Amino acid sequence: MEPNNTSPIDPSSLTQPLLLHTQLSLPSSSSTSTSSHHHPKRPKSNLHRANTAPAISVLPTSLSSPTSSRSPLLSSSILRHAFLFLLAYLSVGVTVYCLAGPTGFIGNQTNVVIDAVYFCIVTLCTIGYGDIAPATALTKAFSCLFVLVGFGLIDVLLSGAVSYMLDAQEAAILAGARGGVLVDAEKGRMRIRMKVALAVLVVILCIGVGTIAMIFIENLNWMDSLYLSVMSVTTVGYGDRAFKTLAGRAFASVWLLVSTLAVARAFLFLAEARIDRRHRRIAKWILNRDLTVEDLLAADINRSGFISKSEFVIYKLKEMGKIGEKDILLIINQFDKLDINNTGKITLPGLLNTDR
């Protein structure tokens, strides 16, 4: 027989890692005996933390905190910026109106400050009643520039502030409701019919408030009040009816700004809901149709003769119009920047080195 050259195994070399693993994965006896009086005994688990797992404390805040990359559109700064833009816009308009005096603007005069704010709001909302109009070449030139700037401000208010408030309201509804009529629990969003109903309700509410206010403030009959209210919130403004009293113009300065923006956003949402419904029908048709040979060849990015799951997902997203070639290239470029070793993988050490 050949002699056994295998060196003898030291028992301590086996017990030492075992004891170390036990200390890492199991609590101390003292802490176990102390906590057993307060908490029920948990079932024994075979899952333990790996000795090579990095400590969470070494991760940078930008990687460990999901809120650090929060979108600026969800910030309250949108409301602050929109308010500052509106305040600056109205301040310039009121200053020019007051400096021009009665000769600069013609129309029914009540109070110079209220009339100035009323003129700015009517111009900003692109209603154009015609009850107050510029009379000189200087005020007409100012009005041209004032209207163009107002278009940009309307876009900020409409796409920024109003959308932010509506999204916040929807988030509050989603947080308070768990399924049922308001919320589709499976998709995690409000039901599309409920959104349409809320949009229609906003339009009716704005028109109703304006109609009731004009009956009591402007002393119009209900038909003329409804007529003026609808022509105002839709920014038609024929000019045959307008606000003539001091109280009416003070009310219109607030009501017109809120109503025109809210109604415009509601109508835009109705259009978006119709487009979204059409997109869902197209996506459903794309996902349910059979895969053809042409589809396989088009989806085979690597030209390997077969398509992987990732290639199939990318191809379907491109078919549904969710992503394009330019988007894919941007994502690949971002991946290449994170893959500093060109291994085709993003690892935790590489991510930590990139963050530094």
Backbone hydrogen bonds, N-H to C=O, Kabsch-Sander energy under -0.5 kcal/mol:
donor,donor_aa,acceptor,acceptor_aa,energy
5,N,3,P,-0.8
13,S,10,D,-1.2
14,L,10,D,-0.6
14,L,11,P,-0.9
15,T,11,P,-2.0
16,Q,12,S,-2.1
18,L,14,L,-1.3
19,L,15,T,-2.7
20,L,16,Q,-2.2
21,H,17,P,-2.7
22,T,18,L,-2.1
23,Q,19,L,-2.2
24,L,20,L,-1.7
25,S,21,H,-2.0
26,L,22,T,-2.2
32,T,28,S,-1.9
33,S,29,S,-2.5
34,T,30,S,-1.8
35,S,31,S,-2.3
36,S,32,T,-1.5
37,H,34,T,-0.8
38,H,35,S,-1.1
39,H,35,S,-2.2
48,H,46,N,-0.5
53,A,50,A,-1.3
58,V,55,A,-1.2
59,L,56,I,-1.5
63,L,60,P,-1.1
64,S,60,P,-2.4
65,S,61,T,-1.9
68,S,65,S,-1.2
69,S,66,P,-0.5
70,R,67,T,-1.1
74,L,71,S,-1.5
75,S,72,P,-1.4
78,I,75,S,-1.3
79,L,76,S,-0.5
80,R,76,S,-1.5
81,H,77,S,-2.9
82,A,78,I,-2.4
83,F,79,L,-2.3
84,L,80,R,-2.3
85,F,81,H,-2.6
86,L,82,A,-2.3
87,L,83,F,-2.5
88,A,84,L,-2.4
89,Y,85,F,-2.4
90,L,86,L,-2.6
91,S,87,L,-2.2
92,V,88,A,-2.1
93,G,89,Y,-2.1
94,V,90,L,-2.9
95,T,91,S,-2.2
96,V,92,V,-2.3
97,Y,93,G,-2.3
98,C,94,V,-2.5
99,L,95,T,-2.3
100,A,96,V,-2.2
101,G,97,Y,-1.5
104,G,100,A,-0.5
104,G,101,G,-1.0
105,F,101,G,-1.1
106,I,133,A,-2.6
108,N,131,D,-0.9
115,D,111,N,-3.3
116,A,112,V,-1.7
117,V,113,V,-2.5
118,Y,114,I,-2.7
119,F,115,D,-2.5
120,C,116,A,-2.2
121,I,117,V,-2.4
122,V,118,Y,-2.5
123,T,119,F,-2.1
124,L,120,C,-2.9
125,C,121,I,-2.7
126,T,123,T,-1.2
127,I,122,V,-2.2
128,G,122,V,-0.6
133,A,106,I,-2.3
135,A,104,G,-3.2
136,T,104,G,-0.9
140,K,136,T,-2.1
141,A,137,A,-2.2
142,F,138,L,-2.3
143,S,139,T,-2.3
144,C,140,K,-1.9
145,L,141,A,-1.8
146,F,142,F,-2.8
147,V,143,S,-2.4
148,L,144,C,-1.8
149,V,145,L,-2.3
150,G,146,F,-1.9
151,F,147,V,-1.7
152,G,148,L,-1.2
153,L,149,V,-2.0
154,I,150,G,-2.6
155,D,151,F,-1.8
156,V,152,G,-1.8
157,L,153,L,-2.8
158,L,154,I,-3.1
159,S,155,D,-2.6
160,G,156,V,-1.6
161,A,156,V,-1.0
162,V,157,L,-2.7
163,S,158,L,-0.8
164,Y,160,G,-2.3
165,M,161,A,-2.4
166,L,162,V,-2.4
167,D,163,S,-2.7
168,A,164,Y,-2.4
169,Q,165,M,-2.2
170,E,166,L,-2.4
171,A,167,D,-2.5
172,A,168,A,-2.0
173,I,169,Q,-2.0
174,L,170,E,-2.6
175,A,171,A,-2.2
176,G,172,A,-1.7
177,A,173,I,-2.1
184,D,189,R,-3.1
185,A,183,V,-1.0
188,G,184,D,-1.7
189,R,184,D,-1.3
191,R,182,L,-2.1
195,K,191,R,-2.0
196,V,192,I,-2.2
197,A,193,R,-2.3
198,L,194,M,-2.3
199,A,195,K,-2.3
200,V,196,V,-2.4
201,L,197,A,-2.2
202,V,198,L,-1.9
203,V,199,A,-1.7
204,I,200,V,-2.4
205,L,201,L,-2.5
206,C,202,V,-2.4
207,I,203,V,-2.2
208,G,204,I,-2.6
209,V,205,L,-2.5
210,G,206,C,-2.0
211,T,207,I,-2.3
212,I,208,G,-2.3
213,A,209,V,-2.3
214,M,210,G,-2.2
215,I,211,T,-1.5
216,F,212,I,-1.5
217,I,213,A,-2.9
218,E,214,M,-0.9
220,L,214,M,-1.4
225,S,221,N,-2.5
226,L,222,W,-2.3
227,Y,223,M,-2.4
228,L,224,D,-2.7
229,S,225,S,-2.2
230,V,226,L,-2.5
231,M,227,Y,-2.4
232,S,228,L,-1.4
233,V,229,S,-2.4
234,T,230,V,-1.7
235,T,232,S,-1.6
236,V,231,M,-1.7
237,G,231,M,-1.4
249,R,245,T,-2.1
250,A,246,L,-2.0
251,F,247,A,-2.3
252,A,248,G,-2.5
253,S,249,R,-1.8
254,V,250,A,-0.7
254,V,251,F,-0.8
255,W,251,F,-2.9
256,L,252,A,-2.4
258,V,254,V,-2.1
259,S,255,W,-2.9
260,T,256,L,-2.3
261,L,257,L,-1.3
262,A,258,V,-2.4
263,V,259,S,-3.1
264,A,260,T,-2.2
265,R,261,L,-2.3
266,A,262,A,-2.0
267,F,263,V,-2.5
268,L,264,A,-2.2
269,F,265,R,-2.0
270,L,266,A,-2.0
271,A,267,F,-1.9
272,E,268,L,-2.5
273,A,269,F,-2.9
274,R,270,L,-1.7
275,I,271,A,-2.2
276,D,272,E,-2.9
277,R,273,A,-2.0
278,R,274,R,-1.8
279,H,275,I,-2.4
280,R,276,D,-2.1
281,R,277,R,-1.8
282,I,278,R,-2.1
283,A,279,H,-2.7
284,K,280,R,-2.4
285,W,281,R,-2.0
286,I,282,I,-2.3
287,L,283,A,-2.3
288,N,284,K,-1.4
289,R,285,W,-1.2
296,L,292,T,-2.0
297,L,293,V,-2.3
298,A,294,E,-2.1
299,A,295,D,-2.4
300,D,296,L,-1.3
301,I,299,A,-1.8
303,R,300,D,-0.6
312,F,308,S,-2.2
313,V,309,K,-2.3
314,I,310,S,-2.4
315,Y,311,E,-2.3
316,K,312,F,-2.2
317,L,313,V,-2.4
318,K,314,I,-2.1
319,E,315,Y,-2.1
320,M,316,K,-2.1
321,G,318,K,-0.9
322,K,317,L,-2.3
323,I,317,L,-1.0
328,I,324,G,-2.1
329,L,325,E,-2.3
330,L,326,K,-2.0
331,I,327,D,-2.1
332,I,328,I,-2.5
333,N,329,L,-2.4
334,Q,330,L,-1.9
335,F,331,I,-2.2
336,D,332,I,-2.6
337,K,333,N,-1.7
338,L,334,Q,-1.5
339,D,335,F,-2.2
340,I,338,L,-1.6
342,N,339,D,-1.1
347,T,345,K,-0.6
351,L,347,T,-2.2
352,L,348,L,-2.3
353,N,349,P,-2.2
354,T,350,G,-2.1
355,D,351,L,-2.0
356,R,352,L,-1.3
